[in-house]
Amino acid sequence: MFSYIIKRVLQMIPTLIGVSILVFILIHSVPGDPARLVAGNDATEEDVAMVRERLGLNQPLHVQYGTYVVNLAKGDLGTSLRSDRPVLTEILTRFPTTIMLTVMAIIIMIIVGLFAGIFSATKPNSIRDNATMMFSLFGISMPVFWLGLMLILIFSYYLRILPSGGSDGFKYFILPAFAIGLSSSAILARLTRSSVLEVIHQDFVRTARAKGVKEKVVIYKHTLKNALIPIITIIGLEFGHLLGGAVLAETVFSMNGLGRYVIQSIQFRDYPAIQGTVLFIATIFVIVNLIVDLCYSLVDPRVRYD
């Protein structure tokens, strides 16, 4: 197990290098001059040139990337062009908001998606099965920003029971968590249904029923346990999707998280902030995928990492 973890950690390095190269190329391909934004609209060309030289933007791209990698190896993600603060400090300030929003959305996804999938699979081709699948199709097709606006309209404007924006307490996370969690729960519901249906007709399930085991025990102990591998996989993948979905949710609900920070950085052409935030999120996603792989051996003893 330990050797497998070390191997996977080493495999993260080329993955993250590839992410950094791709992000570096993409953000430098976007039209606009960050030096002009830093200097201000009233700055002369000489002032802009001085700012560009101070920020190192006048150097060739390969030199800029080399400098970025050297600083990255020292744990330095650079300094934000917009706030003139270390990017890592900016990220760590906003990360608790994003991770709390993502964890709450994951919990909603698991509760709604898992039970909806089981509820549908236990009576295949029935009215409740068709109704559940219609709900999942609606959830998959529903944009996060649209659902967020509808939730604000209903619960904040008409009912006035939940705040429409901010991140000052638990109640501020409820609407955005539902906005990004419900669409993912629809995906999990469909996958859970197909996984449970695949297992529920196997011999060991029929044997358990023949022995007189209660139906709830058959479903939740025997069937679901053997259908968990693909379910755990999709939960891990959806974690990264929810981190990305937080960009829209945090913007719609005016939350001070990484998603909103990325949007503001893109608008300002804040190269270090964009690169640092994307690399940070990519690192979290890779770590989560490693944890998911390790969970396989916990739910299925046949899985071994030698």
C-alpha positions as CSV (number, residue, x, y, z in Angstrom):
1,M,0.0,0.0,0.0
2,F,2.8,2.4,1.0
3,S,4.7,1.8,-2.2
4,Y,1.5,2.4,-4.3
5,I,0.9,5.7,-2.5
6,I,4.5,6.8,-3.2
7,K,4.1,5.8,-6.9
8,R,0.8,7.8,-7.2
9,V,2.3,10.8,-5.5
10,L,5.2,10.8,-8.0
11,Q,2.8,10.5,-10.9
12,M,1.1,13.7,-9.7
13,I,4.2,15.7,-10.6
14,P,4.1,15.4,-14.4
15,T,0.3,15.8,-14.2
16,L,0.6,19.1,-12.4
17,I,3.4,20.2,-14.6
18,G,1.2,19.6,-17.6
19,V,-1.7,21.6,-16.0
20,S,0.7,24.5,-15.3
21,I,2.0,24.6,-18.9
22,L,-1.5,24.4,-20.3
23,V,-2.9,27.2,-18.0
24,F,0.2,29.3,-18.7
25,I,-0.2,29.1,-22.4
26,L,-4.0,29.7,-22.3
27,I,-3.9,32.8,-20.1
28,H,-1.1,34.4,-22.1
29,S,-3.2,33.8,-25.2
30,V,-6.0,35.9,-23.9
31,P,-6.1,39.5,-25.3
32,G,-5.3,42.3,-23.0
33,D,-2.3,43.8,-21.2
34,P,-2.2,43.3,-17.4
35,A,0.5,46.0,-17.2
36,R,-2.0,48.5,-18.5
37,L,-4.6,47.5,-15.9
38,V,-2.0,47.7,-13.1
39,A,-0.7,51.1,-14.3
40,G,-4.2,52.6,-14.8
41,N,-6.0,54.1,-17.7
42,D,-4.3,57.4,-17.3
43,A,-0.8,56.0,-17.4
44,T,1.6,56.9,-20.2
45,E,3.3,54.3,-22.4
46,E,6.5,54.8,-20.4
47,D,4.7,54.1,-17.2
48,V,3.2,50.9,-18.7
49,A,6.6,49.8,-20.0
50,M,8.1,50.3,-16.5
51,V,5.3,48.2,-14.9
52,R,5.7,45.5,-17.6
53,E,9.4,45.4,-16.8
54,R,8.9,45.3,-13.1
55,L,6.4,42.4,-13.4
56,G,8.7,40.5,-15.9
57,L,6.1,40.6,-18.6
58,N,8.6,41.9,-21.1
59,Q,10.5,38.7,-21.0
60,P,10.0,35.8,-23.5
61,L,7.3,33.3,-22.4
62,H,9.7,30.5,-21.8
63,V,11.7,32.7,-19.5
64,Q,8.5,33.7,-17.6
65,Y,7.5,30.1,-17.2
66,G,10.9,29.1,-16.1
67,T,10.8,31.8,-13.4
68,Y,7.4,30.7,-12.4
69,V,8.5,27.0,-12.0
70,V,11.5,28.0,-9.9
71,N,9.4,30.0,-7.6
72,L,6.8,27.3,-7.5
73,A,9.5,24.8,-6.3
74,K,10.1,27.1,-3.4
75,G,6.4,27.1,-2.5
76,D,5.8,30.6,-4.0
77,L,2.8,30.9,-6.2
78,G,3.6,34.5,-7.0
79,T,2.1,37.9,-6.1
80,S,-1.3,39.0,-7.2
81,L,-1.2,41.8,-9.7
82,R,-4.6,43.1,-8.5
83,S,-4.1,43.1,-4.7
84,D,-0.3,43.0,-4.5
85,R,-0.6,40.2,-1.9
86,P,0.9,36.6,-2.1
87,V,-1.3,34.4,-4.2
88,L,-1.0,31.6,-1.7
89,T,-2.3,33.9,1.1
90,E,-5.3,34.9,-1.1
91,I,-6.1,31.2,-1.8
92,L,-5.9,30.1,1.8
93,T,-8.1,33.0,2.8
94,R,-10.8,31.9,0.4
95,F,-10.4,28.1,0.4
96,P,-12.4,27.4,3.6
97,T,-15.5,29.0,1.9
98,T,-15.1,26.9,-1.3
99,I,-14.3,23.6,0.5
100,M,-17.3,24.0,2.9
101,L,-19.5,24.7,-0.1
102,T,-18.2,21.7,-2.0
103,V,-18.5,19.3,1.0
104,M,-22.0,20.4,1.7
105,A,-22.8,19.9,-2.0
106,I,-21.2,16.4,-1.9
107,I,-23.4,15.5,1.1
108,I,-26.5,16.6,-0.7
109,M,-25.4,14.7,-3.8
110,I,-24.9,11.5,-1.8
111,I,-28.1,11.7,0.2
112,V,-30.3,12.6,-2.8
113,G,-28.6,10.6,-5.5
114,L,-27.9,7.4,-3.6
115,F,-31.4,7.0,-2.2
116,A,-33.0,8.1,-5.4
117,G,-31.0,5.5,-7.3
118,I,-31.8,2.7,-4.8
119,F,-35.5,3.8,-4.7
120,S,-35.6,3.6,-8.5
121,A,-33.7,0.3,-8.8
122,T,-35.9,-1.7,-6.4
123,K,-38.9,-1.3,-8.7
124,P,-37.5,-1.1,-12.2
125,N,-39.8,0.1,-15.0
126,S,-42.4,1.2,-12.4
127,I,-44.0,4.6,-12.1
128,R,-41.6,5.6,-9.4
129,D,-38.6,4.4,-11.5
130,N,-39.8,6.5,-14.4
131,A,-40.5,9.5,-12.2
132,T,-37.0,9.3,-10.6
133,M,-35.3,9.0,-14.0
134,M,-37.3,12.0,-15.2
135,F,-36.0,13.9,-12.2
136,S,-32.4,12.9,-12.9
137,L,-32.7,13.9,-16.6
138,F,-34.0,17.3,-15.4
139,G,-31.2,17.7,-12.9
140,I,-28.5,16.8,-15.5
141,S,-29.9,19.3,-18.0
142,M,-30.3,22.1,-15.4
143,P,-27.6,24.8,-15.5
144,V,-26.2,25.7,-12.1
145,F,-26.6,29.4,-12.5
146,W,-30.3,29.0,-13.5
147,L,-31.0,26.8,-10.5
148,G,-29.2,29.3,-8.3
149,L,-31.3,32.2,-9.5
150,M,-34.5,30.1,-9.1
151,L,-33.6,29.2,-5.5
152,I,-32.9,32.9,-4.8
153,L,-36.2,33.9,-6.3
154,I,-38.2,31.3,-4.2
155,F,-36.4,31.2,-0.9
156,S,-34.9,34.7,-0.6
157,Y,-37.3,36.9,-2.5
158,Y,-40.7,35.3,-2.0
159,L,-40.3,33.2,1.2
160,R,-37.5,35.3,2.8
161,I,-36.2,32.4,4.8
162,L,-32.6,32.2,3.5
163,P,-30.1,34.9,2.4
164,S,-29.5,35.5,-1.3
165,G,-25.8,36.1,-1.0
166,G,-22.7,36.2,1.2
167,S,-20.8,33.6,3.2
168,D,-21.0,34.8,6.8
169,G,-22.6,31.7,8.3
170,F,-24.0,28.2,7.7
171,K,-27.3,29.4,6.3
172,Y,-25.5,31.3,3.6
173,F,-24.2,28.0,2.2
174,I,-27.6,26.2,2.0
175,L,-28.9,27.6,-1.4
176,P,-25.5,27.5,-3.3
177,A,-24.9,23.9,-2.0
178,F,-28.2,22.8,-3.3
179,A,-27.7,24.6,-6.6
180,I,-24.5,22.7,-7.4
181,G,-25.4,19.5,-5.5
182,L,-28.7,18.7,-7.1
183,S,-27.3,18.4,-10.6
184,S,-24.6,16.0,-9.5
185,S,-27.1,14.0,-7.5
186,A,-29.0,13.3,-10.7
187,I,-25.9,11.8,-12.2
188,L,-25.3,9.7,-9.1
189,A,-28.9,8.5,-9.1
190,R,-28.7,7.2,-12.6
191,L,-25.3,5.4,-11.9
192,T,-26.6,4.0,-8.6
193,R,-29.7,2.6,-10.3
194,S,-27.6,0.9,-13.0
195,S,-25.1,-0.5,-10.5
196,V,-27.7,-1.8,-8.2
197,L,-29.7,-3.4,-11.0
198,E,-26.5,-5.1,-12.2
199,V,-25.9,-6.6,-8.7
200,I,-29.4,-7.3,-7.6
201,H,-29.9,-10.2,-10.0
202,Q,-26.8,-12.1,-9.0
203,D,-26.8,-15.4,-7.3
204,F,-25.7,-14.3,-3.8
205,V,-28.6,-11.8,-3.6
206,R,-31.1,-14.5,-4.6
207,T,-29.5,-16.8,-2.0
208,A,-29.9,-14.1,0.7
209,R,-33.6,-13.7,-0.2
210,A,-34.1,-17.5,-0.2
211,K,-32.8,-17.6,3.4
212,G,-35.5,-15.1,4.4
213,V,-33.2,-12.1,4.9
214,K,-35.2,-8.9,5.2
215,E,-35.4,-6.9,1.9
216,K,-33.8,-3.8,3.5
217,V,-30.8,-5.9,4.6
218,V,-30.6,-7.5,1.1
219,I,-30.5,-4.0,-0.5
220,Y,-28.3,-2.0,1.8
221,K,-25.9,-4.7,3.1
222,H,-25.5,-7.2,0.2
223,T,-26.5,-5.3,-2.9
224,L,-25.3,-1.8,-2.3
225,K,-22.0,-2.9,-0.8
226,N,-21.1,-4.8,-3.9
227,A,-22.3,-1.9,-6.2
228,L,-20.1,0.7,-4.4
229,I,-17.0,0.7,-6.7
230,P,-18.5,2.7,-9.6
231,I,-20.5,4.9,-7.1
232,I,-17.3,5.8,-5.2
233,T,-15.6,6.6,-8.5
234,I,-18.3,9.0,-9.6
235,I,-18.3,10.7,-6.2
236,G,-14.6,11.4,-6.6
237,L,-15.0,12.7,-10.1
238,E,-17.9,14.8,-9.1
239,F,-15.8,16.4,-6.3
240,G,-13.7,18.0,-9.0
241,H,-16.9,19.0,-11.0
242,L,-18.3,20.6,-7.8
243,L,-15.1,22.6,-7.3
244,G,-15.6,23.9,-10.8
245,G,-19.3,24.4,-10.3
246,A,-18.4,26.6,-7.3
247,V,-17.2,29.2,-9.8
248,L,-20.7,29.9,-10.9
249,A,-22.4,29.4,-7.6
250,E,-20.0,31.7,-5.8
251,T,-20.5,34.3,-8.5
252,V,-24.3,34.1,-8.4
253,F,-24.5,34.1,-4.6
254,S,-21.7,36.6,-4.1
255,M,-19.5,34.3,-2.0
256,N,-15.9,35.1,-1.2
257,G,-14.5,31.8,-2.4
258,L,-11.9,30.6,-4.9
259,G,-14.5,30.5,-7.7
260,R,-15.3,34.2,-7.5
261,Y,-11.6,34.9,-7.0
262,V,-10.8,33.2,-10.3
263,I,-13.5,35.2,-12.1
264,Q,-12.2,38.5,-10.8
265,S,-8.6,37.5,-11.6
266,I,-9.5,36.6,-15.2
267,Q,-11.2,40.0,-15.6
268,F,-8.1,41.8,-14.3
269,R,-5.7,39.5,-16.3
270,D,-4.1,38.6,-13.0
271,Y,-1.7,35.9,-14.4
272,P,-0.2,34.7,-11.1
273,A,-3.6,34.5,-9.4
274,I,-5.1,32.5,-12.2
275,Q,-2.2,30.1,-12.5
276,G,-1.9,29.6,-8.7
277,T,-5.6,29.0,-8.2
278,V,-6.0,26.5,-11.0
279,L,-2.9,24.6,-9.9
280,F,-4.2,24.6,-6.3
281,I,-7.6,23.2,-7.4
282,A,-5.9,20.6,-9.7
283,T,-3.7,19.4,-6.8
284,I,-6.8,19.0,-4.6
285,F,-8.5,17.1,-7.3
286,V,-5.6,14.7,-7.8
287,I,-5.3,14.1,-4.1
288,V,-9.1,13.3,-3.9
289,N,-8.7,10.8,-6.8
290,L,-5.9,9.1,-4.9
291,I,-8.1,8.8,-1.8
292,V,-10.9,7.4,-4.0
293,D,-8.6,4.7,-5.3
294,L,-7.6,3.8,-1.7
295,C,-11.2,3.5,-0.7
296,Y,-11.7,0.7,-3.2
297,S,-9.8,-1.7,-1.0
298,L,-12.0,-0.8,2.0
299,V,-15.3,-1.6,0.3
300,D,-14.0,-4.6,-1.8
301,P,-11.4,-6.9,-0.1
302,R,-10.5,-8.3,-3.5
303,V,-8.8,-5.1,-4.4
304,R,-5.1,-5.1,-3.5
305,Y,-2.4,-2.5,-4.0
306,D,0.9,-4.5,-3.9
